[in-house]
Amino acid sequence: KVLLGVTPHLSPFSKAIDNCDDFWIVRNANSNMFLRLWCLAELSFASEQNRKAKIIGSMPLRTELSGVALMANATCTDPDDRLTLTDIINSSSTGFRGLISK
């Protein structure tokens, strides 16, 4: 609640992305970032703000990037955050494809 606030697009995460020159995605072979709702929401904020993602690191083997399945399997710790983060991602003007095409 504190991190997302009442208006997620005014949250510290969104403001930080809005004020950055570069948006870096640091992947690792142990954790699939596309299965973490917070990562997807941050990608959504970046996409909304026309930030080009710079990607480093490798993805885990057999990483699936097929939109619907990806969202269905993405998780976060707080059930309330899950609803809010899913709404953020789904309401993105670029849609889910904008998240994985960068």
N, CA, C and O atoms as CSV, one atom per row, in Angstrom:
chain,resi,resn,atom,element,x,y,z
A,1,LYS,N,N,0.822,-1.189,0.000
A,1,LYS,CA,C,0.000,0.000,0.000
A,1,LYS,C,C,0.868,1.255,0.000
A,1,LYS,O,O,0.588,2.229,-0.699
A,2,VAL,N,N,1.912,1.205,0.791
A,2,VAL,CA,C,2.802,2.359,0.893
A,2,VAL,C,C,3.555,2.576,-0.416
A,2,VAL,O,O,3.694,3.711,-0.870
A,3,LEU,N,N,4.039,1.500,-1.023
A,3,LEU,CA,C,4.857,1.638,-2.224
A,3,LEU,C,C,4.036,2.000,-3.460
A,3,LEU,O,O,4.489,2.776,-4.302
A,4,LEU,N,N,2.840,1.447,-3.570
A,4,LEU,CA,C,1.996,1.751,-4.727
A,4,LEU,C,C,1.165,3.002,-4.515
A,4,LEU,O,O,0.886,3.732,-5.465
A,5,GLY,N,N,0.770,3.252,-3.285
A,5,GLY,CA,C,-0.059,4.414,-3.002
A,5,GLY,C,C,-1.457,4.267,-3.576
A,5,GLY,O,O,-1.812,3.219,-4.116
A,6,VAL,N,N,-2.231,5.305,-3.456
A,6,VAL,CA,C,-3.600,5.304,-3.967
A,6,VAL,C,C,-3.594,5.359,-5.491
A,6,VAL,O,O,-4.430,4.735,-6.143
A,7,THR,N,N,-2.655,6.103,-6.052
A,7,THR,CA,C,-2.527,6.242,-7.506
A,7,THR,C,C,-1.176,5.664,-7.933
A,7,THR,O,O,-0.159,6.349,-7.831
A,8,PRO,N,N,-1.149,4.416,-8.408
A,8,PRO,CA,C,0.126,3.764,-8.741
A,8,PRO,C,C,0.993,4.546,-9.724
A,8,PRO,O,O,2.219,4.470,-9.653
A,9,HIS,N,N,0.382,5.292,-10.635
A,9,HIS,CA,C,1.193,6.037,-11.598
A,9,HIS,C,C,1.894,7.236,-10.960
A,9,HIS,O,O,2.703,7.901,-11.607
A,10,LEU,N,N,1.586,7.509,-9.702
A,10,LEU,CA,C,2.288,8.550,-8.953
A,10,LEU,C,C,3.180,7.931,-7.868
A,10,LEU,O,O,3.714,8.640,-7.016
A,11,SER,N,N,3.333,6.623,-7.909
A,11,SER,CA,C,4.133,5.913,-6.911
A,11,SER,C,C,5.622,6.231,-7.083
A,11,SER,O,O,6.035,6.717,-8.136
A,12,PRO,N,N,6.422,5.958,-6.055
A,12,PRO,CA,C,7.872,6.180,-6.176
A,12,PRO,C,C,8.484,5.426,-7.360
A,12,PRO,O,O,9.400,5.934,-8.006
A,13,PHE,N,N,7.987,4.220,-7.651
A,13,PHE,CA,C,8.517,3.444,-8.775
A,13,PHE,C,C,8.275,4.159,-10.101
A,13,PHE,O,O,9.178,4.287,-10.927
A,14,SER,N,N,7.045,4.620,-10.286
A,14,SER,CA,C,6.701,5.309,-11.523
A,14,SER,C,C,7.467,6.625,-11.647
A,14,SER,O,O,7.959,6.961,-12.724
A,15,LYS,N,N,7.565,7.364,-10.547
A,15,LYS,CA,C,8.296,8.633,-10.577
A,15,LYS,C,C,9.768,8.418,-10.888
A,15,LYS,O,O,10.358,9.191,-11.642
A,16,ALA,N,N,10.369,7.380,-10.318
A,16,ALA,CA,C,11.780,7.097,-10.584
A,16,ALA,C,C,11.996,6.779,-12.062
A,16,ALA,O,O,12.949,7.265,-12.672
A,17,ILE,N,N,11.122,5.972,-12.628
A,17,ILE,CA,C,11.239,5.628,-14.049
A,17,ILE,C,C,11.010,6.859,-14.910
A,17,ILE,O,O,11.682,7.041,-15.925
A,18,ASP,N,N,10.071,7.701,-14.516
A,18,ASP,CA,C,9.799,8.926,-15.267
A,18,ASP,C,C,11.003,9.872,-15.284
A,18,ASP,O,O,11.197,10.618,-16.244
A,19,ASN,N,N,11.798,9.839,-14.232
A,19,ASN,CA,C,12.939,10.756,-14.123
A,19,ASN,C,C,14.277,10.148,-14.531
A,19,ASN,O,O,15.321,10.777,-14.361
A,20,CYS,N,N,14.254,8.944,-15.061
A,20,CYS,CA,C,15.529,8.315,-15.445
A,20,CYS,C,C,15.792,8.496,-16.941
A,20,CYS,O,O,14.868,8.662,-17.738
A,21,ASP,N,N,17.055,8.459,-17.291
A,21,ASP,CA,C,17.428,8.509,-18.702
A,21,ASP,C,C,17.425,7.113,-19.316
A,21,ASP,O,O,17.063,6.934,-20.479
A,22,ASP,N,N,17.830,6.133,-18.523
A,22,ASP,CA,C,17.921,4.755,-19.010
A,22,ASP,C,C,17.117,3.842,-18.104
A,22,ASP,O,O,17.014,4.077,-16.900
A,23,PHE,N,N,16.552,2.802,-18.688
A,23,PHE,CA,C,15.823,1.793,-17.935
A,23,PHE,C,C,16.541,0.472,-18.167
A,23,PHE,O,O,16.493,-0.085,-19.264
A,24,TRP,N,N,17.199,-0.019,-17.143
A,24,TRP,CA,C,17.984,-1.241,-17.253
A,24,TRP,C,C,17.208,-2.437,-16.731
A,24,TRP,O,O,16.573,-2.370,-15.679
A,25,ILE,N,N,17.264,-3.518,-17.467
A,25,ILE,CA,C,16.710,-4.790,-17.029
A,25,ILE,C,C,17.908,-5.701,-16.795
A,25,ILE,O,O,18.658,-6.018,-17.719
A,26,VAL,N,N,18.073,-6.113,-15.553
A,26,VAL,CA,C,19.187,-6.999,-15.199
A,26,VAL,C,C,18.604,-8.373,-14.917
A,26,VAL,O,O,17.992,-8.599,-13.872
A,27,ARG,N,N,18.798,-9.280,-15.850
A,27,ARG,CA,C,18.250,-10.627,-15.721
A,27,ARG,C,C,19.290,-11.548,-15.096
A,27,ARG,O,O,20.487,-11.264,-15.125
A,28,ASN,N,N,18.816,-12.652,-14.534
A,28,ASN,CA,C,19.742,-13.675,-14.065
A,28,ASN,C,C,19.160,-15.048,-14.383
A,28,ASN,O,O,17.952,-15.198,-14.569
A,29,ALA,N,N,20.018,-16.022,-14.441
A,29,ALA,CA,C,19.614,-17.361,-14.864
A,29,ALA,C,C,18.825,-18.107,-13.793
A,29,ALA,O,O,18.324,-19.200,-14.059
A,30,ASN,N,N,18.702,-17.549,-12.590
A,30,ASN,CA,C,18.006,-18.249,-11.502
A,30,ASN,C,C,16.565,-17.825,-11.308
A,30,ASN,O,O,15.772,-18.571,-10.735
A,31,SER,N,N,16.219,-16.656,-11.770
A,31,SER,CA,C,14.873,-16.134,-11.516
A,31,SER,C,C,14.302,-15.529,-12.792
A,31,SER,O,O,14.933,-14.681,-13.423
A,32,ASN,N,N,13.127,-15.961,-13.161
A,32,ASN,CA,C,12.469,-15.449,-14.352
A,32,ASN,C,C,11.720,-14.171,-13.988
A,32,ASN,O,O,10.664,-14.222,-13.358
A,33,MET,N,N,12.261,-13.044,-14.381
A,33,MET,CA,C,11.651,-11.761,-14.049
A,33,MET,C,C,10.240,-11.620,-14.598
A,33,MET,O,O,9.443,-10.853,-14.057
A,34,PHE,N,N,9.917,-12.345,-15.659
A,34,PHE,CA,C,8.596,-12.258,-16.253
A,34,PHE,C,C,7.542,-13.012,-15.447
A,34,PHE,O,O,6.365,-13.009,-15.807
A,35,LEU,N,N,7.959,-13.653,-14.364
A,35,LEU,CA,C,7.013,-14.315,-13.474
A,35,LEU,C,C,6.831,-13.528,-12.179
A,35,LEU,O,O,6.238,-14.025,-11.221
A,36,ARG,N,N,7.339,-12.309,-12.156
A,36,ARG,CA,C,7.205,-11.442,-10.985
A,36,ARG,C,C,6.375,-10.218,-11.373
A,36,ARG,O,O,6.774,-9.441,-12.240
A,37,LEU,N,N,5.226,-10.051,-10.732
A,37,LEU,CA,C,4.326,-8.957,-11.095
A,37,LEU,C,C,4.965,-7.582,-10.918
A,37,LEU,O,O,4.701,-6.673,-11.704
A,38,TRP,N,N,5.806,-7.422,-9.888
A,38,TRP,CA,C,6.461,-6.125,-9.714
A,38,TRP,C,C,7.340,-5.807,-10.918
A,38,TRP,O,O,7.369,-4.664,-11.374
A,39,CYS,N,N,8.054,-6.797,-11.436
A,39,CYS,CA,C,8.900,-6.563,-12.616
A,39,CYS,C,C,8.046,-6.189,-13.822
A,39,CYS,O,O,8.394,-5.282,-14.578
A,40,LEU,N,N,6.933,-6.887,-13.998
A,40,LEU,CA,C,6.045,-6.580,-15.121
A,40,LEU,C,C,5.433,-5.191,-14.985
A,40,LEU,O,O,5.274,-4.481,-15.978
A,41,ALA,N,N,5.090,-4.803,-13.759
A,41,ALA,CA,C,4.526,-3.462,-13.544
A,41,ALA,C,C,5.572,-2.391,-13.841
A,41,ALA,O,O,5.257,-1.370,-14.451
A,42,GLU,N,N,6.814,-2.620,-13.413
A,42,GLU,CA,C,7.869,-1.649,-13.710
A,42,GLU,C,C,8.105,-1.552,-15.212
A,42,GLU,O,O,8.343,-0.464,-15.736
A,43,LEU,N,N,8.040,-2.681,-15.904
A,43,LEU,CA,C,8.152,-2.657,-17.368
A,43,LEU,C,C,6.989,-1.879,-17.977
A,43,LEU,O,O,7.159,-1.158,-18.960
A,44,SER,N,N,5.816,-2.034,-17.387
A,44,SER,CA,C,4.644,-1.311,-17.866
A,44,SER,C,C,4.827,0.196,-17.685
A,44,SER,O,O,4.542,0.970,-18.599
A,45,PHE,N,N,5.308,0.619,-16.495
A,45,PHE,CA,C,5.575,2.040,-16.261
A,45,PHE,C,C,6.583,2.558,-17.290
A,45,PHE,O,O,6.393,3.632,-17.860
A,46,ALA,N,N,7.639,1.805,-17.524
A,46,ALA,CA,C,8.670,2.225,-18.478
A,46,ALA,C,C,8.104,2.328,-19.887
A,46,ALA,O,O,8.400,3.277,-20.613
A,47,SER,N,N,7.298,1.360,-20.269
A,47,SER,CA,C,6.696,1.370,-21.597
A,47,SER,C,C,5.767,2.566,-21.762
A,47,SER,O,O,5.778,3.225,-22.802
A,48,GLU,N,N,4.962,2.848,-20.736
A,48,GLU,CA,C,4.046,4.002,-20.764
A,48,GLU,C,C,4.823,5.314,-20.930
A,48,GLU,O,O,4.344,6.248,-21.573
A,49,GLN,N,N,6.010,5.374,-20.353
A,49,GLN,CA,C,6.799,6.598,-20.375
A,49,GLN,C,C,7.839,6.587,-21.503
A,49,GLN,O,O,8.783,7.377,-21.509
A,50,ASN,N,N,7.639,5.676,-22.448
A,50,ASN,CA,C,8.492,5.571,-23.644
A,50,ASN,C,C,9.970,5.399,-23.327
A,50,ASN,O,O,10.828,5.929,-24.032
A,51,ARG,N,N,10.262,4.663,-22.272
A,51,ARG,CA,C,11.654,4.367,-21.931
A,51,ARG,C,C,12.084,3.136,-22.710
A,51,ARG,O,O,11.368,2.135,-22.737
A,52,LYS,N,N,13.219,3.202,-23.328
A,52,LYS,CA,C,13.765,2.050,-24.030
A,52,LYS,C,C,14.538,1.215,-23.019
A,52,LYS,O,O,15.398,1.732,-22.307
A,53,ALA,N,N,14.238,-0.047,-22.961
A,53,ALA,CA,C,14.886,-0.941,-22.009
A,53,ALA,C,C,16.242,-1.392,-22.533
A,53,ALA,O,O,16.387,-1.746,-23.703
A,54,LYS,N,N,17.218,-1.373,-21.656
A,54,LYS,CA,C,18.541,-1.917,-21.948
A,54,LYS,C,C,18.665,-3.189,-21.126
A,54,LYS,O,O,18.583,-3.160,-19.898
A,55,ILE,N,N,18.861,-4.295,-21.811
A,55,ILE,CA,C,18.814,-5.601,-21.158
A,55,ILE,C,C,20.207,-6.210,-21.061
A,55,ILE,O,O,20.951,-6.268,-22.040
A,56,ILE,N,N,20.541,-6.663,-19.850
A,56,ILE,CA,C,21.783,-7.408,-19.652
A,56,ILE,C,C,21.466,-8.675,-18.862
A,56,ILE,O,O,20.456,-8.738,-18.163
A,57,GLY,N,N,22.313,-9.659,-18.973
A,57,GLY,CA,C,22.119,-10.919,-18.257
A,57,GLY,C,C,21.347,-11.921,-19.086
A,57,GLY,O,O,20.828,-11.602,-20.156
A,58,SER,N,N,21.281,-13.134,-18.577
A,58,SER,CA,C,20.601,-14.195,-19.313
A,58,SER,C,C,19.358,-14.643,-18.559
A,58,SER,O,O,19.278,-14.548,-17.334
A,59,MET,N,N,18.400,-15.129,-19.319
A,59,MET,CA,C,17.148,-15.633,-18.753
A,59,MET,C,C,17.330,-17.094,-18.364
A,59,MET,O,O,18.215,-17.769,-18.888
A,60,PRO,N,N,16.498,-17.587,-17.446
A,60,PRO,CA,C,16.527,-19.019,-17.149
A,60,PRO,C,C,16.183,-19.816,-18.397
A,60,PRO,O,O,15.482,-19.316,-19.277
A,61,LEU,N,N,16.659,-21.024,-18.481
A,61,LEU,CA,C,16.335,-21.887,-19.611
A,61,LEU,C,C,14.833,-22.096,-19.677
A,61,LEU,O,O,14.159,-22.099,-18.647
A,62,ARG,N,N,14.306,-22.271,-20.874
A,62,ARG,CA,C,12.888,-22.521,-21.133
A,62,ARG,C,C,11.983,-21.403,-20.625
A,62,ARG,O,O,10.910,-21.670,-20.083
A,63,THR,N,N,12.403,-20.172,-20.795
A,63,THR,CA,C,11.573,-19.036,-20.395
A,63,THR,C,C,10.463,-18.841,-21.407
A,63,THR,O,O,10.714,-18.763,-22.610
A,64,GLU,N,N,9.243,-18.763,-20.923
A,64,GLU,CA,C,8.063,-18.590,-21.767
A,64,GLU,C,C,7.675,-17.116,-21.792
A,64,GLU,O,O,7.569,-16.481,-20.743
A,65,LEU,N,N,7.464,-16.576,-22.978
A,65,LEU,CA,C,7.084,-15.169,-23.115
A,65,LEU,C,C,5.756,-15.009,-23.846
A,65,LEU,O,O,5.603,-14.098,-24.660
A,66,SER,N,N,4.816,-15.869,-23.569
A,66,SER,CA,C,3.558,-15.817,-24.315
A,66,SER,C,C,2.448,-15.099,-23.550
A,66,SER,O,O,1.496,-15.746,-23.114
A,67,GLY,N,N,2.541,-13.817,-23.379
A,67,GLY,CA,C,1.540,-12.947,-22.809
A,67,GLY,C,C,0.587,-13.510,-21.767
A,67,GLY,O,O,0.818,-13.352,-20.568
A,68,VAL,N,N,-0.469,-14.158,-22.204
A,68,VAL,CA,C,-1.519,-14.599,-21.298
A,68,VAL,C,C,-0.997,-15.596,-20.280
A,68,VAL,O,O,-1.259,-15.453,-19.086
A,69,ALA,N,N,-0.259,-16.608,-20.735
A,69,ALA,CA,C,0.287,-17.595,-19.807
A,69,ALA,C,C,1.227,-16.928,-18.820
A,69,ALA,O,O,1.266,-17.284,-17.642
A,70,LEU,N,N,1.973,-15.971,-19.304
A,70,LEU,CA,C,2.921,-15.251,-18.471
A,70,LEU,C,C,2.197,-14.509,-17.356
A,70,LEU,O,O,2.581,-14.628,-16.193
A,71,MET,N,N,1.173,-13.757,-17.679
A,71,MET,CA,C,0.426,-13.011,-16.675
A,71,MET,C,C,-0.262,-13.959,-15.696
A,71,MET,O,O,-0.326,-13.670,-14.501
A,72,ALA,N,N,-0.770,-15.069,-16.181
A,72,ALA,CA,C,-1.471,-16.013,-15.315
A,72,ALA,C,C,-0.531,-16.621,-14.278
A,72,ALA,O,O,-0.965,-16.972,-13.181
A,73,ASN,N,N,0.741,-16.748,-14.612
A,73,ASN,CA,C,1.701,-17.377,-13.715
A,73,ASN,C,C,2.516,-16.391,-12.893
A,73,ASN,O,O,3.234,-16.802,-11.981
A,74,ALA,N,N,2.422,-15.115,-13.189
A,74,ALA,CA,C,3.200,-14.116,-12.450
A,74,ALA,C,C,2.648,-13.973,-11.033
A,74,ALA,O,O,1.439,-14.054,-10.816
A,75,THR,N,N,3.541,-13.761,-10.082
A,75,THR,CA,C,3.139,-13.710,-8.679
A,75,THR,C,C,3.734,-12.500,-7.968
A,75,THR,O,O,4.633,-11.830,-8.477
A,76,CYS,N,N,3.205,-12.243,-6.780
A,76,CYS,CA,C,3.796,-11.295,-5.841
A,76,CYS,C,C,3.353,-11.725,-4.449
A,76,CYS,O,O,2.447,-12.546,-4.314
A,77,THR,N,N,3.970,-11.191,-3.441
A,77,THR,CA,C,3.719,-11.629,-2.075
A,77,THR,C,C,2.360,-11.186,-1.543
A,77,THR,O,O,1.665,-11.968,-0.894
A,78,ASP,N,N,1.980,-9.961,-1.806
A,78,ASP,CA,C,0.760,-9.383,-1.238
A,78,ASP,C,C,-0.417,-9.559,-2.204
A,78,ASP,O,O,-0.352,-9.077,-3.335
A,79,PRO,N,N,-1.493,-10.238,-1.784
A,79,PRO,CA,C,-2.654,-10.442,-2.666
A,79,PRO,C,C,-3.281,-9.132,-3.153
A,79,PRO,O,O,-3.762,-9.060,-4.284
A,80,ASP,N,N,-3.279,-8.099,-2.305
A,80,ASP,CA,C,-3.822,-6.808,-2.736
A,80,ASP,C,C,-2.953,-6.200,-3.833
A,80,ASP,O,O,-3.470,-5.626,-4.792
A,81,ASP,N,N,-1.633,-6.325,-3.693
A,81,ASP,CA,C,-0.726,-5.836,-4.733
A,81,ASP,C,C,-0.978,-6.571,-6.041
A,81,ASP,O,O,-0.909,-5.974,-7.115
A,82,ARG,N,N,-1.270,-7.865,-5.955
A,82,ARG,CA,C,-1.516,-8.650,-7.175
A,82,ARG,C,C,-2.632,-8.017,-7.997
A,82,ARG,O,O,-2.503,-7.860,-9.211
A,83,LEU,N,N,-3.718,-7.656,-7.339
A,83,LEU,CA,C,-4.835,-7.038,-8.056
A,83,LEU,C,C,-4.433,-5.702,-8.666
A,83,LEU,O,O,-4.720,-5.435,-9.833
A,84,THR,N,N,-3.774,-4.873,-7.883
A,84,THR,CA,C,-3.373,-3.550,-8.365
A,84,THR,C,C,-2.358,-3.654,-9.492
A,84,THR,O,O,-2.487,-2.974,-10.510
A,85,LEU,N,N,-1.343,-4.506,-9.316
A,85,LEU,CA,C,-0.306,-4.645,-10.344
A,85,LEU,C,C,-0.879,-5.218,-11.633
A,85,LEU,O,O,-0.506,-4.787,-12.724
A,86,THR,N,N,-1.778,-6.181,-11.513
A,86,THR,CA,C,-2.410,-6.753,-12.704
A,86,THR,C,C,-3.220,-5.686,-13.435
A,86,THR,O,O,-3.198,-5.624,-14.664
A,87,ASP,N,N,-3.933,-4.848,-12.687
A,87,ASP,CA,C,-4.688,-3.752,-13.304
A,87,ASP,C,C,-3.765,-2.772,-14.024
A,87,ASP,O,O,-4.078,-2.313,-15.122
A,88,ILE,N,N,-2.628,-2.452,-13.404
A,88,ILE,CA,C,-1.658,-1.543,-14.026
A,88,ILE,C,C,-1.191,-2.102,-15.362
A,88,ILE,O,O,-1.175,-1.398,-16.372
A,89,ILE,N,N,-0.816,-3.363,-15.358
A,89,ILE,CA,C,-0.290,-3.991,-16.576
A,89,ILE,C,C,-1.375,-4.074,-17.650
A,89,ILE,O,O,-1.129,-3.760,-18.814
A,90,ASN,N,N,-2.567,-4.494,-17.255
A,90,ASN,CA,C,-3.659,-4.638,-18.221
A,90,ASN,C,C,-4.155,-3.309,-18.766
A,90,ASN,O,O,-4.674,-3.255,-19.881
A,91,SER,N,N,-4.003,-2.231,-17.994
A,91,SER,CA,C,-4.495,-0.931,-18.453
A,91,SER,C,C,-3.441,-0.132,-19.217
A,91,SER,O,O,-3.708,0.985,-19.658
A,92,SER,N,N,-2.266,-0.691,-19.372
A,92,SER,CA,C,-1.201,-0.007,-20.098
A,92,SER,C,C,-1.646,0.276,-21.527
A,92,SER,O,O,-2.207,-0.599,-22.187
A,93,SER,N,N,-1.403,1.485,-22.006
A,93,SER,CA,C,-1.819,1.849,-23.373
A,93,SER,C,C,-1.070,1.043,-24.426
A,93,SER,O,O,-1.556,0.886,-25.546
A,94,THR,N,N,0.101,0.536,-24.080
A,94,THR,CA,C,0.857,-0.275,-25.030
A,94,THR,C,C,0.464,-1.736,-24.943
A,94,THR,O,O,0.852,-2.535,-25.796
A,95,GLY,N,N,-0.299,-2.091,-23.927
A,95,GLY,CA,C,-0.719,-3.470,-23.761
A,95,GLY,C,C,0.438,-4.366,-23.380
A,95,GLY,O,O,1.575,-3.914,-23.247
A,96,PHE,N,N,0.143,-5.621,-23.210
A,96,PHE,CA,C,1.173,-6.561,-22.777
A,96,PHE,C,C,2.277,-6.698,-23.808
A,96,PHE,O,O,3.440,-6.868,-23.441
A,97,ARG,N,N,1.945,-6.628,-25.081
A,97,ARG,CA,C,2.975,-6.754,-26.121
A,97,ARG,C,C,4.037,-5.679,-26.013
A,97,ARG,O,O,5.198,-5.908,-26.350
A,98,GLY,N,N,3.642,-4.507,-25.545
A,98,GLY,CA,C,4.617,-3.435,-25.362
A,98,GLY,C,C,5.647,-3.766,-24.311
A,98,GLY,O,O,6.762,-3.245,-24.341
A,99,LEU,N,N,5.282,-4.629,-23.379
A,99,LEU,CA,C,6.192,-4.997,-22.311
A,99,LEU,C,C,7.286,-5.938,-22.789
A,99,LEU,O,O,8.433,-5.825,-22.358
A,100,ILE,N,N,6.941,-6.861,-23.672
A,100,ILE,CA,C,7.910,-7.868,-24.053
A,100,ILE,C,C,8.565,-7.597,-25.402
A,100,ILE,O,O,9.410,-8.374,-25.847
A,101,SER,N,N,8.184,-6.510,-26.052
A,101,SER,CA,C,8.762,-6.235,-27.374
A,101,SER,C,C,9.999,-5.352,-27.293
A,101,SER,O,O,10.682,-5.162,-28.298
A,102,LYS,N,N,10.297,-4.814,-26.129
A,102,LYS,CA,C,11.440,-3.901,-26.000
A,102,LYS,C,C,12.717,-4.652,-25.801
A,102,LYS,O,O,13.778,-4.042,-25.674
